[in-house]
Amino acid sequence: MRSVIFASLLALPGQAALQLCSRASRASLPVSMSAATTSRRQLGQDCALAAFGVLSACSAAPASAAEEFNKMSGVLEPYIDVQKGYKLFKPVAWNQFDTDPGVYDIKFQDLIEPAETVQVSSSPVSTATSVSALGDLETVGGKFAASRGGKLVSSTQRDADGSLVYQFEVQGDAFHEYILLSINRGKLFRLTTTTTNKRWPKRAEMYKNVALSFVPKGF
């Protein structure tokens, strides 16, 4: 079962080799949806965001005693997907792309630097209830780094409101990213934050806090 889940996970398209650059033109395209759909989704998010204000202190559980979530003076703002069942803080004013089936559930992209993205994807799992089913932290991290043609810089794990989260920092020849994995409510969640090696020093702190804010648990 572990090998099936892991093979499926590695098959999910990622942003490792800056494939986002080929999609940069999409940043200027509006997301099309009916007014009714927008209204329903907005209503659900408004209710969820109200709850998020109360729960954010426990939602953004620290990875360790030395790492605690920080909104960075308004650089980040809350985002909740009630139907998918996760929440996080996203960069303010970035472009938002809703659902590219098989690629991502949500993607946020910098207005000026299209290679800088935060995205969440999910896939169903039938029996596993924890990301530990994929293997131990270092083994999973090493496989991910190898599959993306990069090196594993660091690997950590934390409890996110009752769900085990694996976090990896991976660096390739042209890219640098954080990858988070977690299983909850029959879904395998994957959060990826990507930029170029050149831009990593400018984005590392913000991406770290995005990662710390991620909680794979719905309402």
Residue pairs with C-beta under 8 A, 6 or more apart in sequence:
1 127
1 128
1 133
2 128
2 133
2 134
2 135
5 125
5 128
5 133
5 134
5 188
6 134
6 135
6 140
6 143
8 123
8 188
9 123
9 134
9 181
9 188
9 190
10 143
10 144
10 147
12 102
12 103
12 121
12 123
12 190
13 19
13 102
13 103
14 148
14 192
15 117
15 119
15 175
15 177
15 192
15 194
16 148
16 149
16 150
16 170
16 172
16 175
16 177
16 194
17 148
17 149
17 172
17 174
17 175
18 115
18 174
18 175
18 194
18 196
20 109
20 114
20 115
20 117
20 194
21 114
21 115
23 114
24 114
24 115
26 97
27 95
27 109
27 111
27 114
31 96
31 97
31 98
33 41
33 98
44 82
44 83
45 79
45 80
45 82
47 82
48 80
48 82
48 87
48 219
49 78
49 80
51 219
52 59
52 78
52 80
52 87
53 78
56 78
58 161
59 87
59 160
59 161
59 213
59 215
60 68
60 69
60 89
60 212
60 213
60 215
61 69
61 158
61 159
61 160
61 161
61 212
61 215
62 68
62 69
62 158
62 212
63 156
63 157
63 158
63 167
63 212
64 156
64 158
67 208
67 212
68 212
69 89
69 209
69 212
69 213
70 209
71 77
71 89
71 209
72 205
72 206
72 209
74 92
75 91
75 92
75 206
76 89
76 90
76 91
76 92
76 206
76 209
76 210
76 213
77 89
77 90
77 92
78 87
78 88
78 89
78 90
79 87
79 88
79 89
79 90
79 106
80 86
80 87
80 219
81 87
81 105
81 106
81 120
81 218
82 218
82 219
83 218
84 105
84 120
84 122
84 187
84 218
85 184
85 185
85 187
85 216
85 217
85 218
86 120
86 122
86 189
86 214
86 215
86 216
86 217
86 218
87 213
87 214
87 215
87 217
88 120
88 191
88 210
88 213
88 214
88 215
89 209
89 210
89 213
90 108
90 118
90 210
91 108
91 110
91 118
91 206
91 210
93 111
94 108
94 109
94 110
94 111
94 118
95 108
95 109
95 110
95 111
96 106
96 107
96 108
96 109
97 104
97 106
97 107
97 108
97 109
98 106
99 105
99 106
100 107
103 121
104 119
104 120
104 121
105 119
105 120
105 121
105 122
106 119
106 120
107 117
107 118
107 119
107 120
108 117
108 118
108 119
109 116
109 117
110 116
110 117
113 195
113 199
115 175
115 194
115 195
115 196
115 199
116 194
116 195
116 196
116 199
116 203
117 192
117 193
117 194
118 191
118 192
118 193
118 207
118 210
119 191
119 192
120 189
120 190
120 191
120 192
120 214
121 189
121 190
121 192
122 187
122 188
122 189
122 190
123 187
123 188
124 186
124 187
124 188
125 183
125 186
125 187
125 188
126 186
128 134
128 183
128 188
129 183
129 184
130 163
130 164
130 183
131 140
131 164
131 165
131 166
131 181
131 182
131 183
131 188
132 164
133 183
134 140
134 166
134 181
135 143
137 155
137 156
137 157
137 166
138 155
140 166
140 168
140 181
141 152
141 155
141 166
141 168
141 170
142 152
144 152
144 168
144 170
144 179
145 151
145 152
145 168
145 170
148 170
148 172
149 172
149 173
150 170
150 171
150 172
150 173
150 175
151 170
151 171
151 172
152 168
152 169
152 170
153 169
153 170
153 171
154 168
154 169
155 166
155 167
155 168
155 169
156 166
156 167
157 164
157 165
157 166
157 167
158 164
158 165
158 167
158 212
159 165
160 182
160 214
160 215
160 216
160 217
161 215
161 217
162 217
163 182
163 183
163 184
163 215
163 216
163 217
164 182
164 183
165 180
165 181
165 182
165 214
165 216
166 180
166 181
166 182
167 178
167 179
167 180
167 211
168 178
168 179
168 180
168 181
169 176
169 177
169 178
170 176
170 177
170 178
170 179
171 177
171 197
171 200
173 197
174 196
174 197
175 194
175 195
175 196
175 197
176 194
176 195
176 196
176 197
176 200
176 204
177 192
177 193
177 194
177 195
177 207
178 191
178 192
178 193
178 207
178 208
178 210
178 211
179 190
179 191
179 192
180 189
180 190
180 191
180 192
180 211
180 214
181 188
181 189
181 190
182 188
182 189
182 214
182 216
183 189
183 216
184 216
184 217
185 216
185 217
185 218
187 216
189 214
189 216
191 210
191 211
191 214
193 203
193 207
193 210
193 211
195 202
195 203
195 207
